[in-house]
Amino acid sequence: MKFAYRFSNLLGTVYRCGNLNFTCDGNSVISPVGNRVTVFDLKHNKSDTLPLATRYNIKCVGLSPDGRLAIIVDEGNRPRPTGGDGMGWWLRAGCPADPRPTLRPLGVQARMVPSAASVSGAPVGLGWACGVSSLAVCRRHRGTGPQDLMPACDVRGLPLLSLPTGGDALLTSLVCRAVLHHFHFKGAVHSVSFSPDGRKFVVTKGNLAQMYHAPGRKREFNAFVLDKTYFGPYDETTCIDWTDDSRCFAVGSKDMSTWVFGAERWDNLIYYALGGHKDAIVGCFFESSSLDLYTLSQDGALCVWQCDTPPEGLRLKAPTGWKADLLQREDGAERETTVHGKATPAAEEQQGKVKYSRAAKYFFNKEGDFNHLTAAAYHKKVHLLVTGFASGIFHLHELPEFNLIHSLSVSDQRVSSIAINGSGDWIAFGCSGLGQLLVWEWQSESYVLKQQGHFNSMVSLAYSPDGQYIVTGGDDSKVKVWNTLSGFCFITFTEHSSGVTGVTFTTTGYVIVTSSMDGTVRAFDLHRYRNFRTFTSPRPTQFSCVAVNSSGDIVSAGAQDSFEILIWSMQTGRLLDVLSGHEGPISGLCFNPTKSVLASASWDRTVRLWDMADSWRTTETLALTSDALAVTFRPDGAELAVATLNSQITFWDPENAVQTGSIEGRHDLKTGRKELDKITAKHSAKGKAFTTLCYSADGQSILAGGMSKFVCIYHVREQILRKKFEISCNLSLDAMEEFLNRRKMTEFGNLALIDQDAMEEGGVPIPLPGVKKGDMSSRHFKPEIRVTSLRFSPTGRCWAATTTEGLLIYSLDARMLFDPFELDTSVTPVQIRAALCQRDFTRAILMAFRLNERKLLQEALESVPWDEIEVISSSLPDLYVEKALEFLASSFEESRHLEFYLIWTQKLLMAHGQKLKCRVGTLLPAVQFLQKSIQRHWDDVSKLCDWNRYSLQYALAVSKQRGLKRPSEPPGSEQEADAPEGDDNSLHLLRRGPGDGDGPLA
């Protein structure tokens, strides 16, 4: 149970890509974050990440109308051309404008490429890659379906193109937070949407739309049953919208057309395209209780389409011929599984059918102002249209009059997704470029939520002494402080001008000290949220690490280029000393928690111990076998751990400078192979190592992570691996798989080298040579998975890791574990309740602790009368006091009996305080966990009392004036009468005088 850590929450990243959704009550936002989903509760100010993950980054999320189910679809592996010659093509049959068969490359610009293909049985040695003109003609003239598209084959008949692997979907229950079903849509899905009645849902992939029966509450062998497939658009489909009665839905496409399809086969509804646009369709929305339609294109144009038929005027197509006979025989409806639309239906086919006419066309961009429209959302009841643009601006319009309500710039990057809650008051915006998530209340013009993660990777983190806060520093030169209970960032410091390399808390918990590559060390105050100290060096240098002593008076930082350690005073800000002696960059600093000793690790294969009390002289120099990358002291200061470049962790006795043990961690790292690596993962693991170390709260275990997707927990004394955590399974990151994908290897080289989709939205081109932490150009990049920092919580119940995906929190999960303590056959729930009935509270509590069932423990403790708590707590053995404190600390987070548990805590500490001091090392995590819980309640109650103080004062003053008539006073006497009252700021109204009477609140 001690190592039953499970993924608990994801901080530091609030939005990556995909679409945002509001829950059915409108109080929570569902945001896709990489390959996970986070739910932001706006009402209770809390964020929670679902304990599930997809194999790739999430592309779209579809939410059922009742908010119970969600369909999560990932983007999958991007399709790459493969084959004998390394190039894959789609073979296009001849069209009327160009009868010559054409080979269309997938994602690669048109060019002449040798390809062995067979056209009409005649082998050709040179495949024609269609140019822009012929490709456009082929898009305008096509057959009746996709059967005229087929993968090109070589002379042996083998396909030259492997199908894309996108479209993996998870059917998730938001109630029990579990995956119910796995499904593969066999193609990259662009959007998914449930019908308003919740009976069906539509997915768009490629140039078609597929309608499925929505999964019900009954258990089914196959939760997704395909109902119909709709063909019509020439290019990829982009968006979906349903009518209120779930009879029809509209699909927008990149071919600048919008198609209206019926969920049933309607007799008077033919499927044809609505044009009028000059760019790809971004959004299409039905009007409330109508078939009227709004379409928006990427160039900022809005078309208003009017329908001459109400939804009630749609007539079901009656079956005829053998279908009618079959219907009568089987008493069931025979469904058509494939529906084809026509771009230009004949005139006789349109007679008596539903007709659309364009009523108006509006433009968002002013003349000469070109701005791409990137996202849109429409609320049918309020008639509110929200549009987001590539410049970070959003507009609010009232339809159908197209009246501008207001516009605002929310970001410097493009708005990727927009969602409106059910009441139409809150609007959520997601900006993938900077990882921003905003919730805007448009009526009051104020932010409900404004969160942004680190733009680049996070480098370091630190827990506050009580475990309530986490501070992180990133390569984007920002320092963020996160609340572990709510999961939100409540302050961001931007004073640094370069990447932050180290962060730490002082022992008070209200001062943060950070180091940066800009040559400064800064101290921030969490009371006033300001930078109150800035420490600089005599000559320009770059700091790689920072440390603060246990008293918080001394600040030290290691230089990366001058190989020196600089010491400052926190009180005065003056430079006290410059420690020299290392011959390489300083990689880590750590103060001894109990003594005035500083340990410094360097790339010169040494660790030096500096004595602060003896004029900072070097007391010991520990020789290592390789470059030192990280150093840390055990919480009691009796042991030192060092991580080196040869993947080893060595343990030292700092008093005698003797090595006490070592751990070989090369085989535990299990690094993956990057797409552009020339060597295998086995050989590249020789250059990988642990880069961060952290002792557990009790000092018995050590946490290690580095250039890998694994985090390892080792037992220090036994020097064995206790548990290994895989922090990510996201294949959208680099170096995740151990073996290279052989389908990408050709005789011309690796296909990952081809920057073929760099111009597409969401493309993943290769970074610049030598770039490790991200491409600073305008192109995208595929980041490499790694762990940059690890820290155990002071409470010992959770640990945090800064990774490529964000700040991951792992907590102890004891909900489903049976972990008894000294259990025998006489300890049963029946015996515990019998002891409570006999008022033998001490025996009942001891048996409840031995059975270790939380509900029985709560029942036993709460059965004790409050006036007998002192006697019961003093009679508890010392062995059970620690367990009682841990239970009380966890109960403070859930129970409403605050005063009752405070009495228990006070009596336990008063009765056993002296004995607990002897075991301070083992009891420290439990005491800190208890302090964290009490501190949180103290903050909440103190804020509540401060807010209510003046409200109570005002209510008492109003109650005293009720029923009294104010006498008339001559002009000018009002100021004189108010003068003596203004000097009295005390709560004199709370005191009751002799003549106050029996008022209702007096």
N, C-alpha and C positions, 0 to 999 in steps of 0.2 A: 504493500500500500504506500510505502514511503516514496516509491518512485513511480506511482501511478499518475504521472503528469500527462495531461491531455491538452490539445489545442483549446484555448479559451477565447482569445480575442485577437483581432488584427488592428493595430493602431498605426499611425504614421502615414497611411494611405486611405483616402476616402473615396476615390473614383479613378478608374483607369480608362475603361472604354465600355461600350454597350449602352443600353437604354435604361433610364430611370423609371421607377414605378412608385406610386403611392399605394398604401394599403387601403382597404375598403373603408375604414373609418377615417382616413385622411390624416392620421396623426403620425405616421411613420413613412420614411422613405427607404425604398429597397435599392441599393446601389451595388452594381457589380465592381469588384475590386480585384483585378487580375483574374485568377481562376477561383475566387471565392465570392460570396455574397454577404454584404453587411447591411443590417437593418438599423436605421437611425430613428430612435423614438424621440420625436420632437416634443411630445407632451411631458415625458418624464426625464428628458435631457440625458439620454443614455444610448450607447451604440453597442451592438452585439453582432458578431460574425457567426454565421451558421457553420456548424462543424462538418462541412462537406467541401469537396474540391473537385473541379473538372480537370481534364488532362491538358487543356489549353486555355488560353484567356477566353473569358465569356464574351460571346458576341451579342446575345439578346436574351431577355428574360420576359416570359409571358405569365401574367398573374390572373388567376381565375377571379370571376366577379365576387365570390364570397370570401376571397382572401385566404383560402385554406391551402390551395395548391399553387405551385409555380413550376413552369417548364423552363429549365436553364439549358441553353445551347451554347457550346463553345465554338470558337472560330476554326478549330482544327488545324491540321498541317496544310500549309499553302501548297496548292498543286504546282508541281514542277514537271517540265517535259523530260521524259526519260526514253530510253530505247537504245538500239544498237549504235546509232550515230550521236546519241546524246541529245537529240532534239525531237520533241513530240509535237504533232500537228493534228488539228482537226481537219479531216478531209471534207470539203464542201462540194456537193453536187452542183452541176451547172444550173444557172438561173437564166431567165429570158434575156436579161441585158448582157450577160457574159456567160456563154455556154461552156466555157473552158472550166474544168474542175480546178478548184483552188484549194490550197493548203493554208489554213489559217493557224498561225502560231498562237499558243496559249500564253499570254502575258509577255511575249517577246515581240519587239517591233518588227514590221514586215521587212524581209530581206531574202535574198536567194541563198538557200541552204541545201546542200546535197542530202537527199533523202530517198531511200529505196521504197517507193510506193507502187501500188498496183491500181490503175484506173481502168475500169471496164475490161479487166482481164489482161491488159497490156502493161508490162512492167516499164516504168520510166526511171531513168537514172537521175533525173533532176526534178525535185518537187517544186512547184511554183508557189512561192509565198505571196499571197495576195497583197496588193498594194492598198493604199488608202481608198482609192476610188472604187476598186473592185470590192473591197470589204464593205464600203458603204452601200454599193449596189446590192450585195448579197444580203445586207440587213434589210433592205427595202423589199426585195423580192425573195420570198421564201415559200416553202411548200406548206402542206397542211399540218405539219408537226415536226418534231425533232428527228424523225426517222431519216431525213436527208442529211443529218450530221452523224458522222461515224468516225471513230478513231482511226487514224492512219496506221497502216500495217507495213511490216517489212516483207521481204520476198518469201519468208516462211509463214506469213500470215499472223505473226505475233504482233499485238498492239504496241505502238510506240509511245503510248501515253498511259501512265498509271492514274487511276481515278483519284480525285482529291479525297482526303480522309476526314473532311470536316463534317459537321452535323451530328456529333455526339450530344445526346440530350439526357438530362436527368429530370425525372418527375419527382418533385420534392414536396413534402408536407411541411408547411410553415407552422403547423400546430405542434407536432412532435419533433420537428427539426431533423428529419431523417429522409433518406433517399428511398423512394418507393419503387422506382422502375428505371431501367436503363433502356435507351432506344437510340438507334442510328438512322438518321434521315437520308443517308447516302448522298450527301452533297452539302455544300456550304449554305447555311440558312441565314437569311438577311433579317428577317423579322418574324415574330410569332404573336398571335393575338387570339384571345378567347372571345366567343360570341357573348353578347350581354346576358343571354339566358343560361350560359355556362354549359350548354350541351355539346358544342363543337368548338374547334379552334382551327385556325388557318396558319400555315407556314408558307413563306415565300423562299424559294431557292432557285437559282438560275433564272430562267425566263418563264417560270410557271409557278402556280400556287396550288397547294394541296390542302384539302380539308379533311380533318380527322374527327372521329367521335371523341369527345372529351372523356377522360376516365371518370367513372362514378365512384360511389362510396363502397360498392361491393367489390369483393376480390375477383380479379380477372386474370386470366392467363396472359393475355396481351392487352396492356392498358391503352395502347394506341392502335386504333382500327381505321385504316384509310377509307374515306367515303368517296371523294371525288378528286380528280386532278383537272385543273383548269389551265388551258393553253391560250395564248393570245399575244402577250408582249414579245417583241423581238429581242430585247436586251434584258439585263438583270432587273428583277423586281426589287423595290426599295421600301414600300410602306403598305400598311393595311389599315382599313377602318370599317367598322360594322355599322349598320343601321340599328336604331333602338329596339326594333322588334326581331332582330336577328334573321331577317329574311334575305338581305343582300349584303354584300361587302364590296369594297372598292380596293383596287390594287394599283399602285403607281409604279412606274418603270423608268429606267434610265434612257429609254428610247423616246422620252418626252410625251408619252401617252398615259392615260389613266383608263382602266377597264373596270366596269361594273358587272359583277357576277352575282348570281342568285344561289343561296344556300340550297334551295329546291329548284326543280326544273319548272320555271314559270313559263306559261304559254305566251304571254304578251311581253316578255323581256328577252330581247336578243342581245348578245354580247358583242359590243363593238367598242372601238377606241375613241376616247375624248382627247382631242389635240389642243391646239391653241398655245402651246408653250415652245420655247426655243432652247430649253435646257432640261436636264434630268429632273424628274419629279422628286421633291423632298417630302411632301405630305399631302394627303387627301383626306377630307373630313366630310361626313354627312351632317346635314342639319338635323335638329331634333325633330323626331316624328315625321320625317320627310325623306324623300329621295333626292332633294336638292344637294348639290355637291360643291365643295370648295377644293381647288387644287393649287398647290404652290410649287414653283420650280426653283432651281438653284440660282437662276439669274435674278431673283427677286420679283417675280410676277405672280399675281393672284387672279385666278379665273373663277367666276361665279357661274355655276351651271344650274339651270332650272329644269325641273322634270314636270311633264304634263300629267303625270299619274301619281296619285297618292299611294302609300304603301298598301292600303287596303284594296287598291285596284288591281293588284297582281293576282293572276289566275293560275292555278296549278294546271300543268299540262296533263290531260287525261291520257292514259295508255290506250293504244289502238292495236288491232290485229292480234297477233299471237301473244303480245304482252298483256292484253286485257284478259285473254283466256287463261294465261298463266297466273294472273292476279286472282282470277276467280277460283282457280284450282287450289292454289297454295295459300290463299287468303293472306298474301303478303305483297309488299311493293318491290318490284324489280328496279334496282337503281342503276343509272348510268354512271359508270366510274370514270369516264373521260369526257370532258366538255371542251370544245374548240370554239374560239371566238373568231370573228372576221373583222379585219380592219376597215373594209369598205363594203358593207352588205348592199345587196341590190335594192332598188327602189321598191319592188313588189314585196320584198321581205319586211320592209319597214312599215307597211300599211297596217294600221291598227295596233301597232306596237308602242312600247314606251319610248318616248323621244326626249332627248336632252337638247337644250339650246343655251348658248352662252349669253348670260344677262349682262355681265360687266367684266371688265379686266382692269386691275389696279397694279401699280408698280411701287415697290418699297423704296427703291433707289431713286434719288433725285437725278436730274439731268447732269451727266458728266461724272456722277459718283457711282462707281462699280464696286459692289460688295456682295460676296457670295452668301446666299442664304443656306445655312447648314442644318438647322433643326427647327421644328415647328410643333405646336400642340394647340388643340382647340377644345374648349369647354362648351358643350352644347346647351346647357341650361342657362349659363350666364352670357352666352354668345361672345366669349372672349377668345381672341386669337393671339397667341404668343409666338413670336418668331425670333430665332437667334441667328447671328451672322458670324462670318469668319473673323471680324475685327473685335469680337467680344461684346457687341452691342445687342440688346434685345428690344423689341417693340411690342407694345400692347395695343391691339386694335379691337374695336367693337364692330361686329359683322351683323348684317350685310352692308351697313353704311360705310364701313371702312374708316371709322373715326379713330384717330390716334388718341389713346388715353395718356400714355407717357412712354418714354424710352430712356434707357440707362445703359451705361457701360459697366459690365461686371467683371471683365477680365481683359488681358492683353492677347489671349489666344482665342481660337474659335470655340463657339458654343457647340458641344457635341450632342447633347441630349436635353430635352425639356419635358417636364411632366407637371400636370395640374392635379391638385387633390379634388376629392368629390364635391366639396362645397364651393370650390373655385376661388378660395381666399389665398392659398399658398401655391407658389410656383417654384419648382426645383430645376436648377440648371447644373449641368455637368460639363466641365471643361477638361478634356483629356490631356491637353498640352501641358498644363501646369498641375494637373491632379486636383482641381477645385470642385467643391460641392457647395452650392448656395441654395438656400430656400428663402424666397422673397415674398413678403406680404404686400401685395400691390395696392391695397386700399389705404393702408397706413404708410406705405413706402418705407418699410423697415425690413431688416434682415431677421429672419427667424433662426437661421443657421448659416454660418459662414466658416467653412473648414477648408484647409489646404494642407496637403502633405508636403514632404520635402521634394523639391523638383528633381534633384539628383539623389544618389544613394545616401542612406544614413551611415555615419561612420562610427559613432560612439553613443553610449547611453549610460545613465546612472539613475539609481533609485534614491529617493529621499529616505532619511533615516526611519521614518514611520511607515514607509511603503505606499503612501498615498499618491505620490507623484513620480513621474518618470521624465527626465530631461534627455533630449536627443540633439545631436549636432550632425549636420550634413555637409556635403560638398557644395551645396547652394549657399553657404555662408550664413545659414539661419540656425537659430537655437530655439527649439520648441519645447514647451512643458505640457505634459499630458496628465490628465486625471485618470488613475487606474480604475476608478469606480464607474465613471461615466464614459470613458474612452474618448473624450474630446480634448482637443488642444485649446487651452484657455489663454495662453500668452505666447507671442513670438517675438524674439529679439533679433533685430537686423543690423546691429552695430558693426559686426565683422564685415570686412570687405573681401574675404577669401574663405576657402573651405575650412570648416571647423574640424579639428583633429582630436580634441579631447574635451570631455565635460565631467564635472563632479559636483556633488553637494558637500557643504560643510556639515558638521555634526548638529548644528541648530536646525537645519532643514529649510532655512529661509534665504540662503545665499547660494548662488550657482557660480562656479568658476569654470571658464572655458578657455581653451587655447586654439589658435588659428594659424594658418599659413600666412596671414597678413602681418605677422610679427608682433602681435599683441596678445596679452592675456587679460581677460575682462571678468569682472565680478558683477553679478546682477542681483538686485534685491527683489524678493518675491512679495514684499509688503507694498512697495510703491511701484514695482515693475519698472525699474530704471537701472541703468548702468552706472554704478556709483564708484567703481574703481577701474582704472585702465593701467595695466603694468606693461612697460616697454623695456627693451634692451638697449644698452649703450650704442650698439651698432645694429644695423638691420639684420634680422635673422628670421628663420621660419621655425615655428614651434610644432613639435610632433606629438607631445603628450603633456599632461598637467596632473598635479597631485596637491592635496591639501592635508596638513597634519590633523591629528584628532582634536586638537583644541581650536582649530580654525584660524590660528594666528599667522601661520607660515604658508606661503604659496610657492610652489616650485614648478618649473617648466623645462622640458628638454629641447634643445636646439637640434635641428636636422642637418644644418650645414656647417655650424661652427663647433659641433661636438661638445657643447658646454651645457651645464645645468645652472639656471638662474634662480635665485632665491629672493623673494620679496616679503615685506611685512604687509599683512592685510590691514592693519590699523592705519599706518601712515602711507602706504603705497610706495615706499622707498625700496630701492634695490639693496639688499643686505649683503649678498655675496654671489660670486660667480665660481662655480665648481668646475675645474678642468681636470682632465686625466684620461678621459675616454678618447679612443682613436677612431671612432666611427660614429655614425648618427645615433642619437638616443632614441630607442624604440619604446621604452616604457619606464614609468616612475611609480613608486608605491611607498607610502609611509607605513611604518609599523603601527598597528592600532594601539599598542600598549606602551611603546617606548619611543623615544625621540631619535629614530633611525630611519634613514631614507635609503631605499634600494633603487638602483638605476640599472637598466639593461641596455645594452648597446650592440651594434653590429660588429664590434671588435672582439666578439666571443668572450665577453666578461660581464659579470654583474658586480657592481661595487656597492658597498654599504657605507653610508656617510653618517657620522654621529653628529647630531645637531647640538648636543650639549658640550661637545669637545671641539668647538670652533670648526665644525664641518670637515673634520679630517676623515680620511678613508680608514675605516677600521678593518675591513676585510675586502679582498678581491677574489671572487669566485670564478675560476677558470672553467669555460664550457668547451664542448667539442664542436660547436657550430654557432652561427650568429643567433643572438637572442632576439626574440620577437615580442615577448610579453612577460611580465613579472607581476606576481601578486603575493600578498601575505595571507596567512590563515587568520580567521577572525580573532584568535587569541594571541597572534604574533609569534607563535613558537615554531612556525614552519614557513618556508619560502618555496614557491613553485615558479619554474621558469620554462617557457616554451621556446624551442630552438628551431632552426631552419631544417634540421634533419628529421622533423616530425616527432621529436622526443619531448617528453615533459619530465624534467628533473626536479627532485625535491631536496631541499637543503635545510640544515639546522643553522639559523643565522647566528646563534651564540658561538658555536664552535667551528663554523664554516666547513661543515662536513656534509657530504651528499648522503642522504638517507634512502634514496630510491629513485627509480626512473620508470617511465612508461613508454613503450614503443607504440606510436599511434598511426604509423603509415598505413597499415592494413585496415584500420578503422575509418580512415578518411574516405576511401573508395570514390575518388574523383571521377567525373565524367569526361568524355571527350568532346571538345568543341568541334563545330562544323568545319573550321578551317585549320584544325591541328594536323600536322604532318606525322605525328607519332601517336601510338595507341594510348588509351587511358592508363594502362598498366605502367607504361614508361613515363607518362607525364606525371603520375602520382609521386615519382621520386623528387620532383621539384615542389610538391605541395607540403604544407605544414599547418599546424595550429597557430593562429594569429591572435587569439584572445583566450584568456583563462579567468575562471572565477570559482572561488570556494563556495560550498554550500554554507548555510547559516550555522550549522553545527560543526563545520570543519572536517567532517568525515569523508566527504566526497568533493570532487572537483569537476567543473563543467568546462569543456573545451570545444572550440569551433574554429573554423578557418576557411580555407579555399575549397570548400566542399558543401554539399547539400545536407550533410549529417552533422548533428551535435551529439557529443559523447559525454556520458557521465561515468567517471572512474572512481573506484574505491581507493582511497589514498593509501591506507595501510596494507591492504591486500594487493594493490596495484593491478586490479582486474577491471574489465569493462562491465559496468552494471547494466547500462541501457543505452541504446542508440536511437536518436530521433531523426526522422526524415522531415525536414522543415518544409519541403515543397515537392509536389509532383507535377509542376507546371512545365510542360514540354515547350511552351513558348519562350522559355529562357534557355540560354546556351549552357553547354556542359552538363546537361541533365542525364543523357544516356551514355552508357559505358561504351557501346559500339556504334560506329558510324552507320548511317543509313546507306546501304549499298545501292539503292535505287537512284541516289544522287551522284554516284560515281560513274563517270564516263571516260572514254579514251581521251577526251579533251580536258579533263580535270573535274573538279568538284563543281556541281551546279550551284552551290551556295555562293560561289564567287560571282555569279551573274547577277548584276544589279537590275533585275528585269522588272520589278514592280516598285521601283523607287518613286515613280510619278503617281502611283495610285494612292488613294487615301488609306492609311493604315499599312503601307508597305513596310517591309523590313529589309532595307539595303544593308550592305556590309559597312562597318564603321571605318574610319580612317586608320591607316596602319599605326600600330603602337598604342591605340586608345584602349584603355582597360575599364574605365569607370563610366564611359558614356561618350557619345559623339557630340561635340559642341557645335557642330554645323547644323544646318536646318533639316538634315535628313533624320530619319528614324534609325534606331539601332536595336540590336537584340542583346540585352544585358546578360552577363554571366552570373550564375547563381553563386553566392558566397555569403558567409557569416562574418560580419565585421566587428561585432561586439556582443558580449554575453554578460548578464548580471543576474544574480540571485536576489530575490526580494529579502529584505531583513526579516520578514516574518517566516521565511522558509517554505511558504506554501505555493510559491510560483516563481518562475524565472522568465526573463525576457531576452530576446535576441533581435538585433538589428540585422536585417538581411536585405537581399535585393528586392524582395516583395514587400517589405515594410517592417514594422515593429511587431513581432509575434510574441504573444503571451501564452505561456503554458502553466496551467494550474493543476493542483491536486484534485482529482475527481474521486470522491469517496461515496458517491450516491448509491452505487450498485455493488459495493464491496462489503463482504462480511469479514470483519477483522476483529475477532474476540481477543480478550486479554485474560490469561489464566482461567480458562473456562473449564468447568466440570459439569457433571450431570445434574447437580442440584440447582444450577443457575438457569432458570427458565423465566419467561415473561409472567407465567402464572405465580411463581414464587415472589417475583418482584412486586406484583400488584397485591399479593396477600400481605407482604411486609408493609406496604403503604396503608392498607386497611387497618393493620395493627399499630399504626403510627410508629413503626420502627424505621425511621427515615434513614438513619445512617446505614443500616444493613441493606435497605432497598437501593440506596445510591451506590454502594459498593458493588452490588450485584449488577446494577445497570451499567456501570463502567466495565465490568468484566465481560458482559454480553456485548457491549459497545454498539447498541442500537440507538440511533439518535432520538427517535420518538420516545422510547422508553426512558432515556436520559432526561429529556425535556419534561416528561410526565413526573419523574421522580423528584427533580429539582423544584418544579413549580408546585408540588404538593406540600412542600415545607412551608409552614407559616412564617411570616417575615420576622416575627419576634423570636423565633427559635433558630434562625440562620446562624447566629454567632455560636451557639452551642454545637450545632451540627458541623459547621466548618472547622471548629477546633478539634473535633473528634476524628476527622478524616486523616488517614495515614499520609505520610509525605509522598509516597509513590503515586497517590491518586490526586494530589494537589495540581501537578502539572497537567494532567488530563482534564481536570475541572477548569483550569484557566483557559486551555485551548477550546473547550466546549463553550465557555462563556464568551470568548472572543468571537467565535463563529455565530453565536446566538445574537450578539449585538447587531449583526447585519440583517437579521430577519425578524426578530421578535419585537413586539410592541411593548413588552414589560420592561421598560428601560430602567426605572427606579429599582425594581425588584432585582434585576441582574447586577445593578450597581452596588446594591447592598451585599450581594453574594461576593462580588469582587473585593469590596472593601474588607469584609470580615475574613476572607481567605488570606489576603495580603497582611492584615494585622496579626492574624494568628500564626502564620508560617513565614513571615518576612525574613526573620533572622536565619532560618534554616535554608530558605531559598537562595540567600546570598552565597552560600557555600557551593551551590551548583549553578552559578550564573552563566557558565559557558553553555550548558545544555538547555537552560531555561530561557536564554536570550530570545530565540525566535518566538516562543509562545508569549513572552512579555511584550515584545514589539508588536505582535499581532493584536494583542489586547489593547495596547496603546493606540494603534491605528484605528481600531473600532470605536474606542471611547472618544478619541480626538475628532472623528467625523461627526459623532452625535453632538459633541460640544460645539463644533462650528455651526451646525444646523440650528441648534437651540439658541445659541447666542445671536445669530442673525435674526431669527424669528423674534426674539425679545427686543432687539434693537429696532426692528421694523414696527413692532406693535406698541412700543413705548409711547410714541406721540399719538398713535391712533387711540389708545386708551385714555390718554390725557385729553384729547379732543372730545371723546365720547362722554367723559365725566363732566367736562365743562358744559357740553350741550345739555346734559341731564340736569345740571344745576340751574341753567337758565330757563328750562322748560316751565311754563306756567307763571313766570315772573315778568312783570312789566317794567321795562327800563324807564326810569324817570327822565324827564326832559332836562337837558343841561344847556346852559348858555353857550353860545359859540366861543371857541377859544379855550374852553375848559377841558376839551377831550385830550389834548396833548399833556396837560398837567396831570390828568387822572391816569393816563397810561404810563407816565414816567416811572413811578415806583414799581409798577408791575413788570416793566421791562428788565429790571435788574435781577429779578428772582427767576432763576432758571431751574429751580428744584421742582420736584413733583409734589407741590403743596396741595394740589387738588386731590391727591390720594388720601390725605389726612382728613379725617372727619371731625368737624368742629362741634361745639355743644349745640349750636342752633341749626344744624344742617337738616334736621328732620329725618324722616324715614323714606327718603327717595328710593327709586327702584335700583339705582346703581351706586348710591352713596356709601 
